[in-house]
Amino acid sequence: MIISAKNNILNIGGEKIELEHNIETVIQFDRCCIVLFSDDKFSIKNNISAYDFQGNKLWQISEIIPFKFEEVYIYLSKMGDTQFITASYNGIRYTVDVITRQVISKQIIK
């Protein structure tokens, strides 16, 4: 499956899906893709979502990483076949498993 993004358009296998915010990063797994949304002001909170290959939203990051105050995430990277790493604006790095939807590790990086 070929997945790409430009501005706020997610292209999944030729199907263009218009999303609410601009897309910073997209990473692809066997059953879904993970999208990091961003703007110049770091004002989009809860800004990571997963989509299946039909363009349906599967989850948002707040469903996996619960927090008292909404976070802004600034980094997203694939790690292996089933995990990704993300970092919050406040300096916390998480490793998340996309299959189990569990946090594997949490580290303060600031």
N, C-alpha and C positions, 0 to 999 in steps of 0.2 A: 504494500500500500504506500503510495506517495502522499506525503503530508507536507504542506508548506503554509506560510503565513505572510501577509503583507497588510500593514496598518491594522484594521480590525476584521480582516477577512481570513478565516481559516479554510484552507482548501484541503479536503480529504478525498483523495482519489478522483479529483475532478469536480467534486461537489463543493460549491462555495457556500460557506456559512458566515453570515454577518453577525459579529458579536458586539457587545456593548462598548468594549474598550480596546485600545490598541494592544497588539500582541508583541511582547518582547522576545519570548523564547517558546519553542515547541519541542518537546521530546516525545519519541514514539516508543511504545511497547507492543507486545504481541496482540493485546486486546483493546488498547486505548492509547490516547495521546494526552499528555499533560501540558497545560498552557499557563504561562506566566504573563499576566497583563501588567502594563506599566504606563505611566505618564511622566512628564518632566518634573512634577511636583511631589512625587511619591504619595499621592493622595488616595490611590485606590487600595482599599483595605480588603483583606480576605481574597487576595488577587491571584490565586492558583486554582484552576479547575481541571477536572478530567472529563474527556469526551470519548464516546465510543466512535466507531468508524462510520456510523450513520449520522453523526453530529449531535447526538443526544448527550446532555450534561449528565455525568454519572455522580459527581460529588464536587464539593468545594473543600479547600484545605481546612477550614474551620471544623469540618466534620471529623477530621483525623487529628488535628492539633488543636485541642480546645484551649481557649485563652480568656482571661478576664477582660482584656481590652483588645479590640481588633488590631491585627498586625498587618504591616506592609512587608511583603517579601520582595527581595531585590536580586535574587540569584536562583537559578534552577539548572541542574545538570543531571544527566543520566549516570547511574552507577550500576553496571552489570545489567542482567536481563530483567530484573524485577524491582530495582530500587532507584530512587532519585534522592539528590541532596538539594536542600533549599536553605537559604539564610534570610533571616528577618532583618529589617532596617535597624532593629534594636540590638542586633549582634548575637542572635542565637541561630546555630546551624543544626538542622535536623536531617536525619537519614530516614526515609519512609519507604516501606514496602508497598507496591501498588496492588499486589494480589491480596494480601491480608489487611491492607489499609491500616497498618500499625506503624508507630514511630519505633525505629530500630535503635537510634541513638539521638542524643541531644547534647550539644556542646556550646558553651559560651565562648564567643570568638572576639569580643571587644574588650 
